[in-house]
Amino acid sequence: MLMTDLSPAPMGRRRVLLAGSAAAAAIGIGAGTAAARPESATASDTAAGSAATGTTTAAGARDTAAICTLTKELTEGPYYLDHALVRTDVAEDKKGVPLELVLTVVDTATCAPLDKALVEIWYCDALGEYSGFVGNNGHQEPDNGKFLRGGVLTGTDGVARLTGIYPGWYRGRCVHVHLKVHTGVTLTPDGSFTGGNEIHTGQLFFDEKITEAVAKLSPYSTNTVPRTPLSADGIYGNGGTAAGLLAVTALGSTPAAGYRGTLTVGVDPDA
């Protein structure tokens, strides 16, 4: 039976704030492409941001609010496996358009970079198949239970850099990457991790025009499942950057050259 992750987002006590990495750069904690402050941000959000940094000017309040905008977490979905490898490159032998992810993790209370946070990702290949669950999207291929899964620790700048391929799609969902952030983990000799606290579960999304260009290329073009556009995805919900929409830049002159996606992810380390 095909499994999709259309369940409602969990309503736990953990909360996350997400904002475009250009706003992060404005206060010295990230880099990337400009992103507008989400329309849902309130006056209380702005006040909270000012208090977090000790800034009282209107410009400072706007910059901080762009980073410190609270939003709910997104569903983990049915395809998570609790044995992620600690590694920078998750692609293995999967064919597809190159993808770089540059994710800056910050502490919600101070907007300061979070050191030694384990940023973990998992997502489907060009045919919409997840490792450990191959066949659920109607395509048969080798399954080692590991491809397109992994994570890395952030540095003192709060940045986690990962590489892989641009995701494919499966029935009922737009193109996305799943994300977890852990603190206090212990790295193991087999290249994985144990323990720690899971402080955020979310998803990363891509601009529809970029996905349209990638979908025309092989092997994405051989995916036989209809693709759900970003605007029709029930989990993204047109949430903009606050829901995990990446700022994406091209790595070359053609879609085949690949893309870099950046985002600042704010978390509560005490959650």
ChimeraX attribute file (.defattr): number of C-alpha atoms within 10 A of each C-alpha:
attribute: neighborCount
match mode: 1-to-1
recipient: residues
	/A:1	6
	/A:2	10
	/A:3	14
	/A:4	15
	/A:5	16
	/A:6	15
	/A:7	13
	/A:8	12
	/A:9	16
	/A:10	13
	/A:11	11
	/A:12	9
	/A:13	9
	/A:14	17
	/A:15	19
	/A:16	24
	/A:17	26
	/A:18	30
	/A:19	32
	/A:20	30
	/A:21	28
	/A:22	24
	/A:23	26
	/A:24	29
	/A:25	17
	/A:26	16
	/A:27	15
	/A:28	13
	/A:29	21
	/A:30	24
	/A:31	20
	/A:32	21
	/A:33	17
	/A:34	15
	/A:35	20
	/A:36	13
	/A:37	19
	/A:38	18
	/A:39	9
	/A:40	12
	/A:41	16
	/A:42	12
	/A:43	11
	/A:44	11
	/A:45	18
	/A:46	22
	/A:47	16
	/A:48	18
	/A:49	27
	/A:50	23
	/A:51	14
	/A:52	18
	/A:53	16
	/A:54	12
	/A:55	16
	/A:56	12
	/A:57	10
	/A:58	11
	/A:59	11
	/A:60	18
	/A:61	23
	/A:62	19
	/A:63	22
	/A:64	27
	/A:65	26
	/A:66	28
	/A:67	30
	/A:68	31
	/A:69	24
	/A:70	19
	/A:71	16
	/A:72	20
	/A:73	23
	/A:74	24
	/A:75	19
	/A:76	20
	/A:77	16
	/A:78	12
	/A:79	18
	/A:80	18
	/A:81	12
	/A:82	9
	/A:83	14
	/A:84	22
	/A:85	20
	/A:86	21
	/A:87	17
	/A:88	17
	/A:89	19
	/A:90	22
	/A:91	21
	/A:92	12
	/A:93	9
	/A:94	14
	/A:95	15
	/A:96	22
	/A:97	21
	/A:98	18
	/A:99	21
	/A:100	21
	/A:101	21
	/A:102	21
	/A:103	22
	/A:104	28
	/A:105	31
	/A:106	29
	/A:107	20
	/A:108	24
	/A:109	16
	/A:110	17
	/A:111	22
	/A:112	20
	/A:113	25
	/A:114	24
	/A:115	18
	/A:116	20
	/A:117	28
	/A:118	28
	/A:119	24
	/A:120	22
	/A:121	24
	/A:122	25
	/A:123	28
	/A:124	26
	/A:125	26
	/A:126	27
	/A:127	25
	/A:128	26
	/A:129	25
	/A:130	25
	/A:131	23
	/A:132	16
	/A:133	17
	/A:134	20
	/A:135	18
	/A:136	17
	/A:137	22
	/A:138	16
	/A:139	14
	/A:140	11
	/A:141	11
	/A:142	9
	/A:143	14
	/A:144	10
	/A:145	15
	/A:146	18
	/A:147	23
	/A:148	24
	/A:149	26
	/A:150	26
	/A:151	27
	/A:152	23
	/A:153	24
	/A:154	20
	/A:155	17
	/A:156	12
	/A:157	17
	/A:158	22
	/A:159	28
	/A:160	22
	/A:161	19
	/A:162	22
	/A:163	18
	/A:164	25
	/A:165	23
	/A:166	27
	/A:167	29
	/A:168	26
	/A:169	27
	/A:170	27
	/A:171	18
	/A:172	17
	/A:173	21
	/A:174	24
	/A:175	24
	/A:176	21
	/A:177	19
	/A:178	21
	/A:179	21
	/A:180	17
	/A:181	23
	/A:182	21
	/A:183	20
	/A:184	14
	/A:185	17
	/A:186	12
	/A:187	15
	/A:188	11
	/A:189	7
	/A:190	8
	/A:191	12
	/A:192	18
	/A:193	18
	/A:194	13
	/A:195	11
	/A:196	13
	/A:197	16
	/A:198	17
	/A:199	20
	/A:200	25
	/A:201	24
	/A:202	22
	/A:203	22
	/A:204	21
	/A:205	24
	/A:206	20
	/A:207	16
	/A:208	14
	/A:209	11
	/A:210	14
	/A:211	20
	/A:212	12
	/A:213	12
	/A:214	23
	/A:215	22
	/A:216	12
	/A:217	15
	/A:218	14
	/A:219	17
	/A:220	21
	/A:221	13
	/A:222	13
	/A:223	21
	/A:224	15
	/A:225	15
	/A:226	11
	/A:227	18
	/A:228	16
	/A:229	17
	/A:230	21
	/A:231	13
	/A:232	13
	/A:233	15
	/A:234	16
	/A:235	19
	/A:236	21
	/A:237	11
	/A:238	14
	/A:239	16
	/A:240	20
	/A:241	24
	/A:242	30
	/A:243	24
	/A:244	27
	/A:245	24
	/A:246	28
	/A:247	23
	/A:248	20
	/A:249	15
	/A:250	15
	/A:251	15
	/A:252	10
	/A:253	8
	/A:254	11
	/A:255	18
	/A:256	16
	/A:257	12
	/A:258	19
	/A:259	20
	/A:260	19
	/A:261	21
	/A:262	26
	/A:263	31
	/A:264	32
	/A:265	30
	/A:266	29
	/A:267	26
	/A:268	17
	/A:269	20
	/A:270	9
	/A:271	13
